[in-house]
Structures are given as C-alpha cells and as structure tokens.
Amino acid sequence: MRGIKELNQTETLPQNRSRRAGEGRTPVLEQQPAIDEVFLLLLKEHTAGDPMYEKIKWTDLTCAKISTFLAKTRL
C-alpha cells in the first residue's frame, strides 16, 4: 500500500524510474564488501572439473545451499 501511495503522490519521478533516486535496497556489495572472497572460498571446496579440459568446471552446490552458507557467514 505504501508503494501505491508513493506512486499516486503529485511529485513526478524522472522518466524510466519507479522510485526516487537513492531509495531502494542497498546493493549487496556495499553491505558485504568481502562477499566475493567468501563465495570463492566456498566454491573452492565444492568445485570439480573435466581433467581433459581445464577451463570446464562445475559445482555440486545448489543455489539454496550457497545461499544458506552465505547467510551463516555474516561478513
């Protein structure tokens, strides 16, 4: 309801925007700057690959498992 109320306000928003500048969710990289390092550490332990082709790699983790691990690791 709050969002609908904001859209119905007389203030006009810039074209191609649904909210005012600076509003919305803070990007994850600003909240947790070390998330890349933690993510790569997680993948390091769960990565496999093709011995014939070094560039082909995969992980056995699902998105849910990755999400759970990152949630447990408060940065």
C-alpha positions as CSV (number, residue, x, y, z in Angstrom):
1,M,0.0,0.0,0.0
2,R,2.9,2.4,0.8
3,G,4.3,1.9,-2.8
4,I,0.9,2.7,-4.4
5,K,0.6,5.7,-2.1
6,E,4.0,6.9,-3.3
7,L,3.1,6.4,-7.0
8,N,-0.1,8.4,-6.5
9,Q,1.7,11.4,-5.0
10,T,1.7,14.5,-7.1
11,E,5.5,14.5,-7.3
12,T,6.7,13.4,-10.7
13,L,9.5,10.9,-10.9
14,P,12.2,11.0,-13.6
15,Q,11.4,9.1,-16.7
16,N,12.1,5.3,-16.6
17,R,12.2,5.3,-12.8
18,S,9.7,3.8,-10.3
19,R,11.1,5.5,-7.2
20,R,13.2,8.5,-6.3
21,A,17.0,8.4,-6.6
22,G,18.7,6.9,-3.6
23,E,15.8,4.8,-2.5
24,G,15.5,1.1,-2.6
25,R,17.6,-1.8,-1.3
26,T,21.3,-1.2,-0.6
27,P,23.5,-3.3,-3.0
28,V,25.0,-6.4,-1.5
29,L,28.5,-5.4,-2.4
30,E,28.1,-2.2,-0.3
31,Q,26.6,-4.2,2.7
32,Q,29.1,-7.0,2.5
33,P,32.3,-6.0,0.6
34,A,34.1,-9.3,1.2
35,I,31.3,-11.5,-0.3
36,D,33.4,-12.3,-3.4
37,E,36.2,-13.8,-1.3
38,V,33.7,-15.9,0.9
39,F,31.9,-17.1,-2.3
40,L,35.2,-18.2,-3.9
41,L,36.3,-19.9,-0.8
42,L,33.0,-21.8,-0.7
43,L,33.4,-22.8,-4.4
44,K,37.0,-23.9,-3.9
45,E,35.9,-26.7,-1.6
46,H,33.0,-27.8,-3.9
47,T,34.4,-27.5,-7.4
48,A,35.1,-30.3,-9.8
49,G,36.2,-30.2,-13.4
50,D,37.0,-32.2,-16.6
51,P,40.6,-33.5,-16.5
52,M,40.8,-33.2,-20.3
53,Y,39.6,-29.5,-20.4
54,E,40.9,-27.3,-17.6
55,K,38.5,-24.5,-18.4
56,I,35.4,-26.6,-17.8
57,K,34.4,-26.6,-14.1
58,W,31.2,-27.1,-12.1
59,T,30.0,-27.2,-8.5
60,D,27.8,-29.7,-6.8
61,L,26.1,-27.0,-4.7
62,T,22.6,-25.8,-5.4
63,C,21.6,-22.1,-5.2
64,A,19.8,-22.9,-1.9
65,K,23.0,-24.4,-0.4
66,I,25.1,-21.5,-1.5
67,S,22.5,-19.0,-0.1
68,T,22.4,-20.9,3.3
69,F,26.2,-20.9,3.6
70,L,26.5,-17.2,2.8
71,A,23.7,-16.4,5.3
72,K,25.6,-18.3,8.0
73,T,28.8,-16.5,7.2
74,R,28.0,-13.0,8.4
75,L,30.6,-10.7,6.9
